[in-house]
């Protein structure tokens, strides 16, 4: 057993691979929590690290699990239809916003 060597998470490795890690202030993946989505632990941990208030937070995800976790954390939610999640389940989760392109997110944030 290697123990906790503080190895980068899969998410961190992907961000490094695409050379976009510098755009993210916090990266929390399933490796850093004890309960996975739809439990809000991951979202709450990110908000805590950033000092963000839930009511001023937008959780963006391509899965109904992202939307449910965001809602349970008290955040606003935005579902994206162009990811790997099931569209029917995503819509059924009733995100506050639903976008089908990254430009839709830009419009929400401006």
Protein Blocks (a to p, Z undefined) as FASTA:
>chain_A
ZZjnhiacfklmmmmmnopmmmpmbdcdfklccbdcfbfklmmmmmmmnopafklcccdd
fbfklmmmmmmnopacdddfkbmbdfklmmmnopabdcfbfklmmmmmZZ
